[in-house]
Amino acid sequence: MASAATTTHAPPAIRGWRGGDFPDWLSPMLVKELRQGIQSGAFALTFATLHTAVVVLMLFWLGIVSGDPDGGRAAGGFCRSLFWALLGAVLVLALPLRGLNAIRSEEAGQTFDLLRLTRMSSTQIVVGKWVAIMAQVLLVATAVLPYVVLQYFLGGYSVFADLAVVGLLVVAAGFATALAIAISGQTTFFRGLAGFTLPVVMGWGGLIAIVSGSLRLSADLAMTLLVLAAASILTLLEFAAAGIAPPSENHALRKRLLALGFATVVVCMSAVWAAQRSSGILQVDALIWIQTGLMPLIGLLVLGELLSDTVPRRSLYEPFARWGAVGGLLAALFTPGWATAVPFTVLLMLLLAPCLPLLAPDPGSLEQFAVVFVLIAAGLLLPIPFTRLVKGTAFRGLVSILVTIASFLPLFYLEQPRISPASPAIPILEVIVACLPFPLLARGGHLTPGATTLLGPLLVTAIVWVPLVDPWLAEMRSLRGMLAACRRLRGDRLPRAADQGT
């Protein structure tokens, strides 16, 4: 019996993207956010309003130049300032502020579960939202480039300098967008507070500097802004991703690796700075600025980890349990929780300690520089025991801020001009200020190098941390027990040698 002939079909050829739709290799979150953002009426209204205002401004400027060249040059400064004010308001304020609703919109629509069904991680969700807003920023920035070139013919302004300012506005927009997305995952109170303060802090400070011409984009400044903006964006996006991540994702590992990477950059740049200084090279401003900007980011990452809670999920500890004793050591540094953040903070301090001779302006100020470094570290650690009295990272951050502000109250009282030097409270308050890290640091003129200056702040910080010794030991014992349980379960799943056969 003849068998039926079988026909085979060749797989369809993979065709490239012809522009009718987004390509398949793009992130689904980016495609979703970009479609919603561009098709929304807010973006279209902003885009049309900006172009209408800029066209009217350029026609007004062109009319003045055509009628009176001397008067056109005089009015050029006003038209130019207004142009940068409009562009900065759109790029740095209007578009990035849409990120304040990035996480809230998913919560309100109850679509987080649907997004997780697509196997996208929280990092992919946050990065997709950031890239979508930045794509709109780049679209607007590219659309105004003809007006930037037109200013060369109207007033003889440098095209390359103006393009550098446009690039600076795009970088500022990237930072403002990341900050807005990070804030969008917070509580309603913090989002509302940020909605009032973010435009003022993010927008007008940098905008006034650009419009007034006080900001000169030298090579050192451009490199500094790019490095610090990239580091800040990575930090803010990681905080935003950690805020919406399920417990199975170990974002403590990512945050601490980020802090460790920043500390390594500081160490390397300190070595380069020391080598250049010994060679007589004085142009090292960029290195100093980058180190100064990275240190607050390291402190922010460490403080966030010290305020976090332990996550008793076996899936977080199984990767470390596979590495034996080395895995146990790494788990004590890179698993979630404030208990593991303590040895990680000590590790960072030990890593940054060799930078002190390199960071000091001169060998004579090394001891005083070391005192400042230790006081900053003690000031960050002092409020942590008080934060364990409340639940929630946001509320713990608020408690940390309140405790830090309260520590300045004795110093504020002493600085009052109406206080009599003969008051009996003056000596007591002086002793209190000498025992608190940040108030003592604020009185820089009274800061003397030496171990005696650090005795009071370190003693007070150690006393405050005493009640946390037992909870910390209990957390570390729980960590070892979790690793041991993971090893036992892993050993039970492995086939025995007698059952494997030959």
Beta strands, then each sheet from edge to edge (+ up, - down):
end
